Amino acid sequence: MDAVSRATRIRTLLSEWELRVGKGGVVGELLSRLAGNPFLTIKGSSKELGVAYTTIQRAVQKLEALEIVRQVSSGQRDRVYCALE
């Protein structure tokens, strides 16, 4: 897959996600970040966005419920999530 088709695929996927959850707020910001890096942690996202840990946690739970991300690490601490597709 060349860079142009990969970029087009990512943009299309991001647009589909935005239709499901909206563009604004913390969830929208997480979606934008997933386009650049499909992996995230709650702790890291909290620091990067300057938002409370629990706010990011709720946003990630929403993304999990919509099957946009899933936990790919084991354990209860420092969980790593990855965008699906």
N, C-alpha and C positions, 0 to 999 in steps of 0.2 A: 504494500500500500504506500503510495507516495505521499509527500507532505501535504499537498493541496487536498487530496481526497481525505486524508486523516483530519485535517483542519475542518473541512466541510462536515464530516461525520460528527466531530465534537460539537460544532456549532448547532447542528440539527438536534443532537441529543440534548444539549443545553436548552434549546428552545422548547423542546418537549417537556423537559423537567419544569421550566418556568411556567408553562401553561398549567401544570399540575399543582404547583405550590405558590406561584406568583414571583415577581421580581424583587420585591422590597423586603426589608427587614433582615434579620440575621440569617434566616433560611436562604433568602435570595443571595446574600453575600457568600454563604457557604457554597451554593451552587456555582457561583462565578469562580470561586477558588478551585472547585473540583475540575473545572475545565482545564486549568493549568497543571494541576497535580491531583490525580484521582484518589490520593490517600490523605487522611486527616486524623488528628487526635483531638479530643475535646480540650485537653490542657493546652495544646499548641494553638488551636483555633481561638481559644479564650484569650491567650496572650496576644496573638496577632491582631485580633479585632478589638481588643480592649473591652471585652464584654464578660460578664460574670460566667463562671464555669457552669452554673445551673442553667443559664440561658442557652448556652451552646449545647448542653446536654439535652434540653428539650427540643432544640432544633434538629439535632442528630436523631433523636427518637422519632421525630416526624418524618425525616428522610428515610429512616429504617422502615417505618410503617408503610410508606409509599414505595418501598423496594427500590429506592434510588441508591442507597448505600447499605453495606452490611459489615458487621464486625469480622475482621480477618485475623485478629490475634486471639490468643487464648488468655484466659485469666480475667480478673475483675479490675485490675489496675492498668493504667496507661493503654487503654484499648485503642487499637488501630482500626479505622474504618476505610473501606474502599468503595468507590463508585462502581455500580454494576453496569454492565454493557461495555 
